[in-house]
């Protein structure tokens, strides 16, 4: 294994860890907000009221959290690509 391979594998592993850490927090909070939003929707349906589907602060927060989670996942995927490239390049 050459120096280039080692650098690619090490750099890829670091990116996987960083991407996972960056995606984990926003994704968990997004799931919490989504569950809360679904609960409110069930409650409104049970009450028989019509739910206003306009943008709320929670929906904007969910969009931002989803975007951050995607960016973290993209960094992790880039890390996996670097690790694979490090293993395959001779």
Secondary structure as the mmCIF struct_conf table of DSSP 4:
data_model
#
loop_
_struct_conf.conf_type_id
_struct_conf.id
_struct_conf.beg_label_comp_id
_struct_conf.beg_label_asym_id
_struct_conf.beg_label_seq_id
_struct_conf.end_label_comp_id
_struct_conf.end_label_asym_id
_struct_conf.end_label_seq_id
HELX_RH_AL_P HELX_RH_AL_P1 UNK A 3 UNK A 47
TURN_TY1_P TURN_TY1_P1 UNK A 48 UNK A 48
HELX_LH_PP_P HELX_LH_PP_P1 UNK A 49 UNK A 52
BEND BEND1 UNK A 54 UNK A 54
HELX_RH_AL_P HELX_RH_AL_P2 UNK A 57 UNK A 88
#
